[in-house]
């Protein structure tokens, strides 16, 4: 999607659909005047309330505008970035439904809304463009079209061009925001595409290939450790999870170093289980196909590192992605096995479906030992218990540092990818004690999200600036009426916002 900022007169703005955003207050104050200037019947205002995300498409002849259609777009109260993002998602989704490729939005109100929201013009522009990427996203690359009468409908081009109209005073800041929104939106799209690929199309080596292509294109280093290297490193957690698979594991390291002197090193660790059957502790068959999304953390880390490189953020970032599938083969690890992780800590495998924490354990220890980061954050679809606690909209946050936890929380508020902090109290250690090893990889049903985080804490070697983000809920939307299901790219925008704060 090409996004262009323009100052041209609204009446001469040519597009398939031109959106006119209104807040609830703006609807009362100047809607009638704006519609009259474009020759639009004002009676439509009787049916439009300007609720956030509300869209009404208008048809009819008019000699006062060049757009083929006009849309009234609701911003709600227009006092939050989320209102802008929600409006953009709805506008883009409607455009795709109508198979419109060239659309425009009149954001002449953006300066006034920047004041009312307490945000910059650039921030609102970024949010709107991100929302357009979200609303227009469809995953159809695996469709052949052979069962469809109209093959042109199968693989829609989506929105080809978005014109972002502003007044002269907001032009420079809008261009800055649109550029950032385009980077983040396209990186989210890349992450969604990876998450939506099934296990038959995506294995650990495919994640490695995607990382290498991204690094080569955007100027950061990528190192891939293959199975022999992983054996030499004695990464017992990653190797144990991979034992039942026909496909080799990979340990992928992304290394982005900005130009000039930097004082902060941040390590991002993403869980890369390309398909999680549960292993010997087999999952129920219902909806098991959604477990292709168990590498969402890896996709988020890859997307965030690419975005940071493209934006030139002044922080040294190390991305660490342990990748494998988790299958119940004849050679698979078994419940009751004791494994030795890269750290030397032994783990009793109470449940082979608690596999993500095993591969993250190796990556956390390796990242801290080799790179000595100032901050280390892992992000993973770790526990179904987190969905029970927080649903599909919010991620669970754990941290041993109050300042870092607050920065991540605020980044979630700003990016729209919200997190909620949960406890890391020592009393939960009792649940993961083992009689035969240093620690058990599961603590039972109660407080499952917390005991998973407590397990990971064992492998950070006392690092004082660590956070764990459980994205099991918001990373993948299950099928439901009226919504586009699948990978969301959750974590890319959140991590970029965190990196901006840390830089």
SULRA-V749553 format. One record per residue. SS is DSSP state (H for helix, E for strand, C for the rest). PHI is phi as a letter, one per 30 degrees, with the letter a starting at -180 (999 if undefined). Layout:
ss:SS phi:PHI
ss:SS phi:PHI
This chain:
ss:C phi:999
ss:E phi:c
ss:E phi:c
ss:E phi:b
ss:E phi:d
ss:E phi:b
ss:C phi:c
ss:C phi:d
ss:C phi:d
ss:H phi:d
ss:H phi:d
ss:H phi:c
ss:C phi:d
ss:C phi:d
ss:C phi:a
ss:C phi:d
ss:E phi:a
ss:E phi:c
ss:E phi:c
ss:E phi:c
ss:E phi:d
ss:E phi:b
ss:C phi:d
ss:H phi:d
ss:H phi:d
ss:H phi:d
ss:H phi:d
ss:H phi:d
ss:H phi:d
ss:H phi:b
ss:H phi:d
ss:H phi:e
ss:H phi:d
ss:H phi:d
ss:H phi:d
ss:H phi:d
ss:H phi:d
ss:C phi:c
ss:C phi:i
ss:C phi:c
ss:C phi:d
ss:H phi:d
ss:H phi:d
ss:H phi:d
ss:H phi:d
ss:H phi:d
ss:C phi:c
ss:C phi:c
ss:C phi:c
ss:C phi:i
ss:C phi:d
ss:C phi:e
ss:C phi:j
ss:C phi:d
ss:E phi:b
ss:E phi:b
ss:E phi:c
ss:E phi:c
ss:C phi:b
ss:C phi:k
ss:C phi:d
ss:C phi:a
ss:C phi:c
ss:C phi:c
ss:C phi:b
ss:C phi:c
ss:C phi:d
ss:C phi:d
ss:C phi:b
ss:E phi:c
ss:E phi:b
ss:E phi:d
ss:E phi:b
ss:E phi:d
ss:C phi:c
ss:C phi:i
ss:C phi:d
ss:C phi:i
ss:C phi:c
ss:C phi:b
ss:H phi:d
ss:H phi:d
ss:H phi:d
ss:H phi:d
ss:H phi:d
ss:H phi:d
ss:H phi:d
ss:H phi:d
ss:H phi:e
ss:H phi:d
ss:H phi:d
ss:H phi:d
ss:H phi:d
ss:H phi:d
ss:H phi:d
ss:H phi:d
ss:H phi:e
ss:C phi:d
ss:C phi:h
ss:C phi:c
ss:C phi:c
ss:E phi:b
ss:E phi:b
ss:E phi:b
ss:E phi:b
ss:E phi:c
ss:C phi:c
ss:C phi:d
ss:C phi:d
ss:H phi:d
ss:H phi:d
ss:H phi:d
ss:H phi:d
ss:H phi:d
ss:H phi:d
ss:H phi:d
ss:H phi:d
ss:C phi:i
ss:C phi:c
ss:C phi:d
ss:H phi:e
ss:H phi:d
ss:H phi:d
ss:H phi:d
ss:H phi:d
ss:H phi:e
ss:H phi:d
ss:H phi:d
ss:H phi:d
ss:H phi:e
ss:H phi:d
ss:H phi:d
ss:H phi:d
ss:H phi:d
ss:H phi:d
ss:H phi:c
ss:C phi:d
ss:C phi:b
ss:C phi:c
ss:C phi:b
ss:C phi:d
ss:C phi:c
ss:C phi:d
ss:C phi:c
ss:C phi:i
ss:C phi:d
ss:C phi:c
ss:C phi:c
ss:C phi:d
ss:C phi:c
ss:H phi:d
ss:H phi:d
ss:H phi:d
ss:C phi:d
ss:C phi:c
ss:C phi:d
ss:C phi:d
ss:C phi:i
ss:C phi:d
ss:C phi:d
ss:E phi:b
ss:E phi:c
ss:E phi:c
ss:E phi:c
ss:E phi:d
ss:C phi:b
ss:C phi:d
ss:H phi:e
ss:H phi:d
ss:H phi:c
ss:H phi:d
ss:H phi:d
ss:H phi:d
ss:H phi:d
ss:H phi:d
ss:H phi:d
ss:H phi:d
ss:H phi:d
ss:H phi:d
ss:H phi:d
ss:H phi:d
ss:H phi:d
ss:H phi:d
ss:H phi:d
ss:H phi:d
ss:H phi:d
ss:H phi:d
ss:H phi:d
ss:H phi:d
ss:H phi:d
ss:H phi:d
ss:H phi:d
ss:H phi:e
ss:H phi:d
ss:H phi:d
ss:H phi:d
ss:C phi:d
ss:C phi:d
ss:C phi:e
ss:C phi:d
ss:C phi:c
ss:C phi:b
ss:C phi:b
ss:H phi:e
ss:H phi:d
ss:H phi:d
ss:H phi:d
ss:H phi:d
ss:H phi:d
ss:H phi:d
ss:H phi:d
ss:H phi:d
ss:H phi:d
ss:H phi:d
ss:H phi:d
ss:H phi:d
ss:H phi:d
ss:H phi:c
ss:C phi:i
ss:C phi:b
ss:E phi:d
ss:E phi:b
ss:E phi:c
ss:E phi:c
ss:E phi:c
ss:C phi:c
ss:H phi:e
ss:H phi:d
ss:H phi:d
ss:H phi:d
ss:H phi:d
ss:H phi:d
ss:H phi:d
ss:C phi:i
ss:C phi:d
ss:H phi:d
ss:H phi:d
ss:H phi:d
ss:H phi:d
ss:H phi:d
ss:H phi:d
ss:H phi:d
ss:C phi:e
ss:C phi:d
ss:C phi:c
ss:C phi:d
ss:C phi:c
ss:C phi:d
ss:C phi:d
ss:E phi:b
ss:E phi:b
ss:E phi:c
ss:E phi:c
ss:E phi:c
ss:E phi:b
ss:E phi:c
ss:C phi:c
ss:C phi:d
ss:C phi:d
ss:C phi:i
ss:C phi:d
ss:C phi:b
ss:C phi:c
ss:C phi:b
ss:E phi:c
ss:E phi:c
ss:E phi:c
ss:E phi:c
ss:E phi:c
ss:E phi:b
ss:E phi:d
ss:E phi:b
ss:E phi:d
ss:E phi:d
ss:E phi:a
ss:E phi:c
ss:C phi:d
ss:C phi:j
ss:C phi:i
ss:C phi:e
ss:C phi:d
ss:C phi:e
ss:C phi:d
ss:C phi:e
ss:C phi:d
ss:C phi:d
ss:C phi:i
ss:H phi:d
ss:H phi:e
ss:H phi:d
ss:H phi:d
ss:H phi:d
ss:H phi:d
ss:H phi:d
ss:H phi:c
ss:H phi:d
ss:H phi:d
ss:H phi:d
ss:H phi:d
ss:H phi:d
ss:H phi:d
ss:H phi:d
ss:H phi:d
ss:H phi:d
ss:H phi:d
ss:H phi:d
ss:H phi:d
ss:H phi:d
ss:H phi:d
ss:H phi:d
ss:H phi:d
ss:C phi:i
ss:C phi:d
ss:C phi:d
ss:C phi:b
ss:E phi:d
ss:E phi:c
ss:E phi:c
ss:E phi:c
ss:E phi:b
ss:E phi:b
ss:E phi:d
ss:E phi:b
ss:E phi:a
ss:E phi:c
ss:E phi:b
ss:C phi:b
ss:C phi:c
ss:C phi:d
ss:C phi:d
ss:C phi:c
ss:C phi:d
ss:C phi:d
ss:C phi:c
ss:C phi:e
ss:C phi:j
ss:C phi:d
ss:E phi:c
ss:E phi:c
ss:E phi:c
ss:C phi:d
ss:C phi:e
ss:C phi:d
ss:C phi:j
ss:C phi:d
ss:E phi:c
ss:E phi:b
ss:E phi:d
ss:C phi:d
ss:C phi:d
ss:C phi:a
ss:C phi:d
ss:C phi:d
ss:C phi:c
ss:C phi:c
ss:H phi:e
ss:H phi:d
ss:H phi:d
ss:H phi:d
ss:H phi:d
ss:H phi:e
ss:H phi:d
ss:H phi:d
ss:H phi:d
ss:H phi:d
ss:H phi:d
ss:H phi:d
ss:H phi:d
ss:H phi:d
ss:H phi:d
ss:H phi:c
ss:C phi:h
ss:C phi:d
ss:C phi:d
ss:E phi:b
ss:E phi:b
ss:E phi:b
ss:E phi:c
ss:E phi:b
ss:E phi:a
ss:C phi:d
ss:C phi:c
ss:C phi:b
ss:H phi:d
ss:H phi:d
ss:H phi:d
ss:H phi:d
ss:H phi:d
ss:H phi:d
ss:H phi:b
ss:C phi:i
ss:C phi:c
ss:C phi:c
ss:C phi:b
ss:E phi:c
ss:E phi:d
ss:E phi:b
ss:E phi:b
ss:E phi:a
ss:C phi:c
ss:C phi:b
ss:H phi:d
ss:H phi:d
ss:H phi:d
ss:H phi:e
ss:H phi:d
ss:H phi:d
ss:H phi:d
ss:H phi:d
ss:H phi:d
ss:H phi:d
ss:H phi:d
ss:H phi:d
ss:H phi:d
ss:H phi:d
ss:C phi:i
ss:C phi:c
ss:C phi:d
ss:E phi:b
ss:E phi:b
ss:E phi:d
ss:C phi:b
ss:C phi:d
ss:C phi:b
ss:C phi:d
ss:H phi:d
ss:H phi:d
ss:H phi:d
ss:H phi:d
ss:H phi:e
ss:H phi:d
ss:H phi:c
ss:C phi:d
ss:C phi:b
ss:C phi:d
ss:C phi:c
ss:C phi:b
ss:C phi:d
ss:E phi:a
ss:E phi:c
ss:C phi:d
ss:C phi:b
ss:C phi:c
ss:C phi:i
ss:C phi:d
ss:C phi:d
ss:C phi:h
ss:H phi:e
ss:H phi:d
ss:H phi:d
ss:H phi:d
ss:H phi:d
ss:H phi:d
ss:H phi:d
ss:H phi:d
ss:H phi:d
ss:H phi:d
ss:C phi:d
ss:C phi:c
ss:C phi:c
ss:C phi:h
ss:C phi:i
ss:C phi:e
ss:C phi:c
ss:C phi:b
ss:E phi:b
ss:E phi:b
ss:E phi:b
ss:E phi:b
ss:E phi:c
ss:C phi:c
ss:C phi:e
ss:C phi:d
ss:C phi:d
ss:C phi:d
ss:E phi:b
ss:E phi:c
ss:C phi:d
ss:C phi:d
ss:C phi:a
ss:C phi:d
ss:C phi:i
ss:C phi:b
ss:C phi:d
ss:C phi:d
ss:E phi:j
ss:E phi:d
ss:C phi:c
ss:C phi:i
ss:C phi:e
ss:C phi:j
ss:H phi:d
ss:H phi:d
ss:H phi:e
ss:H phi:d
ss:H phi:d
ss:H phi:d
ss:H phi:d
ss:H phi:d
ss:H phi:d
ss:H phi:d
ss:H phi:d
ss:C phi:d
